[in-house]
Amino acid sequence: MTETAVPRVDFGALNYAILVLYLVAMVAIGWWARGRAKSTSGFFVGEGKLHYVLVGLSLLATYLSALTMMALPRVSFGQDDFIWTVQLPCLIITALVITRFVLPRLREANVVSVYEFLEQRIHVSVRLITSAAFLVLSVGRMALNLFLPALALHTILGFDLPTTIVVIAVVVIAFSYIGGIVAVIWTDAIMAVIFTLGAIVSVVSILSGIGLERFADIASEHHKFRTFVWDLDWTKKATLWFVLETIFQTIRIYGTQQDMTQRYMATESTAKANRSVWLAILGYIPLGFLFYFLGTALFVFYQAHPDPVVPTLMARKGYADAVYPWFIVTQLPTGLSGFMVVAIFAASMSTLSSSLNSGATVMVEDFYKRLFRRDRSDRHYLMVARVLTAFFGALAIAAGLALIGRVEQAQDTWNKVMGVSTCGVLGLMALAFLPFRVNTWAALTGFLCACACLLYVTTQTKIIFLLWPVITSTVCFGVALALHALLPSEPSAAKAAPASGAPK
C-alpha cells in the first residue's frame, strides 16, 4: 500500500503555537541554567547541588523515551498483549542492587565518568572499551529517538521528515550546549511530567468514550490481558527467560550507562542519590503498566470504532508505531492534541539531551583529558565539552537521517542495537565490584570471549536478541574469573586517573 493511503490531518494554528511555545521554552531553560554551567563540575554534574526529586524525574525521563511512549502501546496493541509487563516488578531488584552496592561505590570512587571506575579497579583499556561501547550505544539510541516521533508526525501531519529530525535535535543541542546538566535535568523533569500527563489523558479519553464495561468485554474477548508465557523457549520474546533478561538489562542500564550514573553525582549525598533512584524506578513501574494499558485501550477503541487507516499503519513497514499519534491528532480536540504532540517531542528530547551531555562527558573525561590533554585549564575542558556536545548532536542527526526507510519496528531494532553494543559490559562492571582486583588479561580475555560468543549466537542460533547481553556478560564474567584464578596476581591497587571532581 502506498504512503498516500494514510490521509494527512490538519494540525491547526493553535496546536502549532503550543508546539513552538514548548520548543522556545526548552531553549529558554537552557539560557536560564547557563550560570550553573561555568565550570566542568557545573556542566557535568551541576556541582552536586541538584535536588533529588529533580534528579529522580530526570532518571525516569532518561529511562523512558519515545520508544516507550510510542512503541510500548504498539506492543500491547498488537499480538503481545500484556505479556511484557512481567518485566516491571523486576525493577525492584534493580533498585536494591543499585542503591545498596553500585551507587555508594561509585560515589566513594569520586568519578564523573563511570568508566573511570573500571580503570581504577581493572585497567585503562577496559575503561576505553566500555566508554567507546557507550558512545556507540548512545548514537544508536539517539537516532531511533529522533526518527520515531519524526516518522509519526511526517506520516499523519505531513511534517517533512528530515526537517523534523533536524529541528528536534537542534533545540536539544541548544539547551544542552548552553546550560549543561542543569538544563538537561530541569528539562527532563518537565518532560517527564508532560508525557505522563499525556498518557493519562489518552487513557481517560478512551475509557470515557467507550465505558468500562464495554472496554472489559472487548478486551477479554480478544484475550488482551494475557500477562505471561510459562515457557523456557529462548527463541521467543516473553518467556521465563525474559525475567532474567530484565534484571540483567536494568542493572546494566542503571549501573553502567553514563547517562544514568552521571546523575548520581548531581545530588548532595549518597542518601539523596539513592532516593533519586527509588523515585525513578517506583515511578516507572506504574508508568510502564500505563503505556502497555494504553496500547490495549487503543486496540479496544478501534475495535469499537473501526478506522481503515489503523490496519494500514500496522501492516506497513516502519509505521506501526504511528498508531498512537494517529489517535492523538484524529480523536482529541485542538489544543489537547497539540499538548499530546508536545508529549511525544518531550519523550524524544529527554533521551536525546541526556545522551548529548553524557556523551560529551565521556569524550572529555575518558578520551580527551585521559589520553591527550591532561594539564589544561578547567575553562579549556568546558569549551571542549560544549564543542563535543554539538559534535555528538550532529552525529545523532546524521544517524537519524540514515534510518529513514530502514526501520521496521523501533522497539525490536533498539533491542538489537543494545544487545550488540553492550556485549560483555555488565560482566566487566561486575568484575570491578569484586572485593579483589581482577587480573587485567583475564578481564580482557573474558571480554573477547564474550564478543566471540555474540558472533556465534547472532549468526548460528535463533536465540532471541533480548538474551544476547545476558549471555555475553555471563561469559565475560565467568571466563575472566576462571582465568584470574590461574594467572599471577597483580598489584592490589591501580594508580587512578586524576580525580574528576565529583562529590562524595
Secondary structure, DSSP 8 states (H G I E B T S, - for coil): --GGGS------HHHHHHHHHHHHHHHHHHHHGGGG-SSHHHHHHGGG---HHHHHHHHHHHHS-HIIIIIHHHHHHTTTTTGGGGGGGGHHHHHHHIIIIIHHHHHHHT-SSHHHHHHHHT-HHHHHHHHHHHHHHHHHHHHHHHHHHHHHHHHHH---HHHHHHHHHHHHHHHHHHHHHHHHHHHHHHHHHHHHHHHHHHHHHHHHHH-HHHHHHHHHHTTTT--------TTSSSSHHHHHHHHHHHHHHHHH-HHHHHHHTTSSSHHHHHHHHHHHHHHHHHHHHHHHHHHHHHHHHHHHS--THHHHHHHSTT-GGGHHHHHHHHHS-TTHHHHHHHHHHHHHHHHHHHHHHHHHHHIIIIIIIIII-SS--HHHHHHHHHHHHHHHHHHHHHHHHHTTTT-S-HHHHHHHHHHHHTTTHHHHHHHHTSSS---HHHHHHHHHHHHHHHHHHHHH----GGGHHHHHHHHHHHHHHHHHHHS----SS-----------
